[in-house]
Amino acid sequence: MNVNRAKQIPIDTFLARHGITPQYRRGHCLWYHSPLRREKTPSFKVNRHKNTWYDFGHGRGGTLIDLIMAMFSCDVSTSLKRLAHIGHFDQSFQPPARRHGQPFQIRNIKQITHPALLDYLEKRAIPFSYVSPYLTELHYQRAGRNYFALAFTNRKGGYELRNKYFKGVLGPKDLTLITGSPHELLLFEGFMDFLSYLTLMGIPRASETVLVLNSTALASMAVNHIKQGAYRHLSFFFDNDPSGLMAMTRIAHASALPYIDRSVSYGAFKDLNDFARSIPESSKSGWGKRNTWSDHTM
Protein backbone atom coordinates (compact mmCIF):
# COMPACT_ATOMS: atom_id res chain seq x y z
CA MET A 1 0.00 0.00 0.00
CA ASN A 2 1.37 3.41 -1.02
CA VAL A 3 0.07 6.95 -0.55
CA ASN A 4 -1.41 7.20 -4.06
CA ARG A 5 -3.30 3.92 -3.64
CA ALA A 6 -4.50 4.96 -0.19
CA LYS A 7 -5.94 8.19 -1.56
CA GLN A 8 -8.15 6.15 -3.90
CA ILE A 9 -9.93 4.42 -1.02
CA PRO A 10 -13.22 6.26 -0.34
CA ILE A 11 -13.26 7.89 3.06
CA ASP A 12 -16.90 6.89 3.58
CA THR A 13 -15.92 3.24 2.97
CA PHE A 14 -13.23 3.49 5.62
CA LEU A 15 -15.69 5.05 8.08
CA ALA A 16 -18.29 2.40 7.34
CA ARG A 17 -15.74 -0.34 8.08
CA HIS A 18 -15.24 1.39 11.41
CA GLY A 19 -18.96 1.33 12.18
CA ILE A 20 -19.38 5.06 11.48
CA THR A 21 -22.36 5.95 9.30
CA PRO A 22 -23.50 9.33 7.90
CA GLN A 23 -26.34 11.23 9.53
CA TYR A 24 -27.45 12.86 6.28
CA ARG A 25 -26.32 13.73 2.78
CA ARG A 26 -26.21 16.97 0.82
CA GLY A 27 -25.11 16.69 -2.78
CA HIS A 28 -21.65 15.12 -2.93
CA CYS A 29 -21.18 15.57 0.83
CA LEU A 30 -21.92 13.20 3.70
CA TRP A 31 -22.27 14.57 7.24
CA TYR A 32 -21.23 12.55 10.29
CA HIS A 33 -20.86 12.88 14.01
CA SER A 34 -17.14 13.51 14.30
CA PRO A 35 -15.02 10.37 14.89
CA LEU A 36 -12.43 12.63 16.56
CA ARG A 37 -14.57 13.88 19.44
CA ARG A 38 -18.04 13.67 20.98
CA GLU A 39 -20.78 15.87 19.59
CA LYS A 40 -24.57 15.98 19.26
CA THR A 41 -24.80 17.88 15.96
CA PRO A 42 -23.01 16.37 12.93
CA SER A 43 -20.16 18.69 11.90
CA PHE A 44 -17.82 16.26 10.16
CA LYS A 45 -18.14 16.52 6.38
CA VAL A 46 -16.90 14.06 3.77
CA ASN A 47 -16.79 15.28 0.17
CA ARG A 48 -17.23 12.11 -1.88
CA HIS A 49 -16.34 13.89 -5.12
CA LYS A 50 -12.96 15.12 -3.83
CA ASN A 51 -12.56 12.25 -1.31
CA THR A 52 -11.63 14.69 1.45
CA TRP A 53 -12.94 15.39 4.95
CA TYR A 54 -13.29 18.43 7.18
CA ASP A 55 -14.13 18.63 10.88
CA PHE A 56 -15.70 22.03 11.53
CA GLY A 57 -15.41 21.60 15.30
CA HIS A 58 -11.67 20.99 15.08
CA GLY A 59 -11.08 23.28 12.11
CA ARG A 60 -9.00 20.65 10.34
CA GLY A 61 -9.34 18.22 7.46
CA GLY A 62 -7.50 16.47 4.64
CA THR A 63 -7.15 13.07 3.01
CA LEU A 64 -7.87 9.58 4.32
CA ILE A 65 -4.27 9.34 5.56
CA ASP A 66 -4.73 12.57 7.53
CA LEU A 67 -7.92 11.15 9.04
CA ILE A 68 -6.31 7.89 10.14
CA MET A 69 -3.40 9.78 11.70
CA ALA A 70 -5.87 12.00 13.58
CA MET A 71 -8.09 9.12 14.73
CA PHE A 72 -5.30 6.81 15.88
CA SER A 73 -2.44 9.25 16.58
CA CYS A 74 -0.07 7.45 14.26
CA ASP A 75 2.29 8.38 11.44
CA VAL A 76 1.93 7.98 7.66
CA SER A 77 3.76 4.64 7.56
CA THR A 78 1.50 3.08 10.20
CA SER A 79 -1.60 4.48 8.45
CA LEU A 80 -0.59 2.77 5.21
CA LYS A 81 -0.05 -0.55 6.98
CA ARG A 82 -3.56 -0.33 8.42
CA LEU A 83 -5.02 0.21 5.00
CA ALA A 84 -3.05 -2.60 3.38
CA HIS A 85 -5.69 -5.15 4.39
CA ILE A 86 -8.81 -3.02 4.60
CA GLY A 87 -10.97 -6.07 3.98
CA HIS A 88 -9.82 -7.48 7.34
CA PHE A 89 -10.90 -4.52 9.37
CA ASP A 90 -10.69 -5.88 12.89
CA GLN A 91 -7.02 -6.75 12.41
CA SER A 92 -5.99 -3.97 10.05
CA PHE A 93 -7.10 -0.94 12.03
CA GLN A 94 -5.41 -1.66 15.31
CA PRO A 95 -3.52 1.19 16.97
CA PRO A 96 0.23 0.49 17.22
CA ALA A 97 1.39 -1.74 20.03
CA ARG A 98 3.79 -0.37 22.59
CA ARG A 99 7.14 -1.18 21.06
CA HIS A 100 10.42 0.54 20.35
CA GLY A 101 10.04 3.32 17.80
CA GLN A 102 6.27 3.75 18.05
CA PRO A 103 5.08 7.36 18.40
CA PHE A 104 3.99 7.17 22.06
CA GLN A 105 6.20 6.74 25.09
CA ILE A 106 4.56 6.15 28.48
CA ARG A 107 6.15 8.29 31.19
CA ASN A 108 3.96 7.66 34.22
CA ILE A 109 0.78 5.85 35.29
CA LYS A 110 -0.77 6.80 38.61
CA GLN A 111 -3.96 7.53 40.53
CA ILE A 112 -5.97 10.41 39.08
CA THR A 113 -4.98 13.70 40.73
CA HIS A 114 -4.64 16.24 37.92
CA PRO A 115 -7.23 19.03 38.33
CA ALA A 116 -7.98 19.10 34.59
CA LEU A 117 -8.88 15.39 34.56
CA LEU A 118 -10.93 15.67 37.74
CA ASP A 119 -12.77 18.61 36.21
CA TYR A 120 -13.37 16.60 33.03
CA LEU A 121 -14.89 13.75 35.04
CA GLU A 122 -17.09 16.19 36.92
CA LYS A 123 -18.36 17.67 33.65
CA ARG A 124 -19.12 14.15 32.44
CA ALA A 125 -21.09 13.59 35.69
CA ILE A 126 -18.82 10.75 36.85
CA PRO A 127 -18.11 10.90 40.62
CA PHE A 128 -14.51 10.15 41.50
CA SER A 129 -15.63 7.44 43.95
CA TYR A 130 -16.74 5.30 40.98
CA VAL A 131 -13.56 5.82 38.97
CA SER A 132 -10.55 4.57 40.90
CA PRO A 133 -10.98 0.80 40.23
CA TYR A 134 -11.20 1.40 36.49
CA LEU A 135 -9.31 4.53 35.42
CA THR A 136 -5.79 5.82 35.92
CA GLU A 137 -3.94 9.00 35.02
CA LEU A 138 -1.49 8.28 32.23
CA HIS A 139 1.30 10.64 31.17
CA TYR A 140 2.92 10.01 27.82
CA GLN A 141 5.22 11.65 25.30
CA ARG A 142 4.78 11.95 21.56
CA ALA A 143 7.11 13.73 19.15
CA GLY A 144 8.95 15.28 22.09
CA ARG A 145 5.79 16.75 23.64
CA ASN A 146 4.21 15.67 26.92
CA TYR A 147 0.52 14.81 27.30
CA PHE A 148 -1.78 13.31 29.93
CA ALA A 149 -5.20 11.65 29.86
CA LEU A 150 -7.56 9.30 31.63
CA ALA A 151 -6.67 5.69 30.78
CA PHE A 152 -8.96 2.65 30.63
CA THR A 153 -7.23 -0.70 30.09
CA ASN A 154 -8.34 -3.34 27.59
CA ARG A 155 -7.68 -7.10 27.45
CA LYS A 156 -4.45 -6.74 25.46
CA GLY A 157 -2.92 -4.13 27.74
CA GLY A 158 -3.80 -1.17 25.53
CA TYR A 159 -5.21 2.05 26.95
CA GLU A 160 -8.28 3.97 25.86
CA LEU A 161 -7.30 7.62 26.40
CA ARG A 162 -9.66 10.50 27.13
CA ASN A 163 -9.37 14.10 28.15
CA LYS A 164 -11.26 17.27 27.31
CA TYR A 165 -9.52 17.64 23.96
CA PHE A 166 -8.54 14.13 22.91
CA LYS A 167 -10.02 10.69 22.32
CA GLY A 168 -7.61 7.96 21.26
CA VAL A 169 -5.84 4.77 22.16
CA LEU A 170 -2.33 3.79 23.21
CA GLY A 171 -1.31 0.23 22.40
CA PRO A 172 -3.44 -2.49 20.79
CA LYS A 173 -7.16 -1.92 20.44
CA ASP A 174 -9.35 -4.51 22.14
CA LEU A 175 -12.38 -5.16 24.34
CA THR A 176 -12.38 -4.60 28.09
CA LEU A 177 -13.80 -7.44 30.19
CA ILE A 178 -14.83 -7.03 33.85
CA THR A 179 -15.76 -10.42 35.27
CA GLY A 180 -19.00 -10.99 37.17
CA SER A 181 -21.86 -13.44 36.85
CA PRO A 182 -21.00 -15.98 34.11
CA HIS A 183 -24.59 -16.01 32.84
CA GLU A 184 -25.47 -12.29 32.57
CA LEU A 185 -23.58 -9.88 30.30
CA LEU A 186 -23.88 -6.08 30.16
CA LEU A 187 -22.50 -4.49 26.99
CA PHE A 188 -21.37 -0.87 26.59
CA GLU A 189 -19.79 0.97 23.68
CA GLY A 190 -17.38 2.99 25.83
CA PHE A 191 -16.16 3.30 29.39
CA MET A 192 -17.94 6.61 30.09
CA ASP A 193 -21.28 4.86 29.57
CA PHE A 194 -20.17 2.00 31.80
CA LEU A 195 -19.18 4.41 34.58
CA SER A 196 -22.46 6.27 34.08
CA TYR A 197 -24.29 2.98 34.64
CA LEU A 198 -22.48 2.43 37.95
CA THR A 199 -23.29 6.00 38.96
CA LEU A 200 -26.98 5.65 38.15
CA MET A 201 -27.17 2.31 39.96
CA GLY A 202 -25.23 3.66 42.93
CA ILE A 203 -22.91 0.65 42.96
CA PRO A 204 -19.10 0.39 42.78
CA ARG A 205 -19.19 -2.76 40.67
CA ALA A 206 -21.77 -4.61 38.59
CA SER A 207 -22.71 -8.12 39.72
CA GLU A 208 -22.99 -9.12 36.04
CA THR A 209 -20.03 -9.55 33.71
CA VAL A 210 -19.36 -6.33 31.80
CA LEU A 211 -18.00 -6.08 28.26
CA VAL A 212 -16.93 -2.65 26.99
CA LEU A 213 -16.35 -2.70 23.24
CA ASN A 214 -14.26 0.51 23.15
CA SER A 215 -15.44 0.77 19.52
CA THR A 216 -18.42 -0.59 17.62
CA ALA A 217 -15.88 -1.76 15.03
CA LEU A 218 -14.99 -4.54 17.48
CA ALA A 219 -18.48 -6.06 17.37
CA SER A 220 -17.13 -9.29 15.84
CA MET A 221 -14.70 -9.64 18.75
CA ALA A 222 -17.64 -9.28 21.12
CA VAL A 223 -19.49 -12.05 19.27
CA ASN A 224 -16.49 -14.36 19.54
CA HIS A 225 -16.23 -13.71 23.28
CA ILE A 226 -19.94 -14.34 23.85
CA LYS A 227 -19.87 -17.62 21.91
CA GLN A 228 -16.99 -18.86 24.06
CA GLY A 229 -18.81 -18.08 27.31
CA ALA A 230 -21.78 -19.50 29.20
CA TYR A 231 -23.96 -16.42 28.94
CA ARG A 232 -27.73 -16.82 28.95
CA HIS A 233 -28.83 -13.21 28.61
CA LEU A 234 -27.47 -9.92 27.20
CA SER A 235 -28.27 -6.30 28.09
CA PHE A 236 -27.18 -3.59 25.64
CA PHE A 237 -26.47 0.00 26.68
CA PHE A 238 -25.38 1.24 23.25
CA ASP A 239 -25.70 4.67 21.67
CA ASN A 240 -28.92 5.86 20.09
CA ASP A 241 -27.43 6.24 16.62
CA PRO A 242 -27.11 4.07 13.49
CA SER A 243 -23.72 2.60 14.45
CA GLY A 244 -24.96 1.65 17.92
CA LEU A 245 -28.09 0.00 16.53
CA MET A 246 -26.06 -1.78 13.84
CA ALA A 247 -23.56 -3.15 16.37
CA MET A 248 -26.29 -4.31 18.76
CA THR A 249 -28.22 -6.02 15.97
CA ARG A 250 -25.11 -7.74 14.69
CA ILE A 251 -24.07 -9.04 18.11
CA ALA A 252 -27.57 -10.09 19.14
CA HIS A 253 -28.23 -11.93 15.88
CA ALA A 254 -24.85 -13.71 15.84
CA SER A 255 -24.99 -14.76 19.50
CA ALA A 256 -28.61 -15.99 19.23
CA LEU A 257 -29.26 -15.24 22.93
CA PRO A 258 -32.20 -13.45 24.57
CA TYR A 259 -31.35 -9.77 24.99
CA ILE A 260 -32.69 -6.44 26.20
CA ASP A 261 -32.11 -3.12 24.45
CA ARG A 262 -31.74 -0.73 27.39
CA SER A 263 -31.16 2.29 25.14
CA VAL A 264 -34.91 2.96 25.05
CA SER A 265 -34.53 4.15 28.66
CA TYR A 266 -32.52 7.11 27.39
CA GLY A 267 -34.06 7.35 23.93
CA ALA A 268 -34.10 11.17 23.96
CA PHE A 269 -30.32 11.23 24.45
CA LYS A 270 -27.40 10.13 22.30
CA ASP A 271 -25.97 7.83 24.94
CA LEU A 272 -26.16 6.80 28.59
CA ASN A 273 -23.62 9.40 29.69
CA ASP A 274 -25.65 12.22 28.14
CA PHE A 275 -28.69 10.88 29.99
CA ALA A 276 -26.78 10.69 33.29
CA ARG A 277 -25.65 14.29 32.87
CA SER A 278 -29.28 15.39 32.56
CA ILE A 279 -30.27 14.00 35.98
CA PRO A 280 -29.80 16.33 38.99
CA GLU A 281 -26.85 15.31 41.14
CA SER A 282 -29.05 15.04 44.22
CA SER A 283 -31.18 12.30 42.63
CA LYS A 284 -28.53 10.50 40.59
CA SER A 285 -27.01 7.93 42.97
CA GLY A 286 -29.14 4.81 43.03
CA TRP A 287 -31.43 6.10 40.27
CA GLY A 288 -31.35 2.71 38.59
CA LYS A 289 -32.52 0.98 41.76
CA ARG A 290 -35.41 3.41 42.34
CA ASN A 291 -36.57 3.46 38.72
CA THR A 292 -37.40 0.64 36.32
CA TRP A 293 -35.19 0.56 33.24
CA SER A 294 -37.39 0.67 30.18
CA ASP A 295 -36.46 -2.09 27.79
CA HIS A 296 -37.15 -3.81 24.54
CA THR A 297 -36.85 -7.50 25.29
CA MET A 298 -36.05 -9.88 22.44
Secondary structure, 3 states (H helix, E strand, C coil): CCHHHHCCCCHHHHHHHCCCCCCEEECCEEEECCCCCCCCCCCEEEECCCCEEEECCCCEEECHHHHHHHHHCCCHHHHHHHHCCCCCHHHHCCCCCCCCCCCEEEEEEECCCCHHHHHHHHHCCCCHHHCCCCEEEEEEEECCEEEEEEEEECCCCCEEEECCCCEEEECCCCCEEECCEEEEEEEECCHHHHHHHHHHHCCCCCCEEEEECCCHHHHHHHHHHHHHCCCCEEEEECCCCHHHHHHHHHHHHHHCCCEEEHHHHHCCCCCHHHHHHHCCHHHCCCHHHHCCCCCEEC
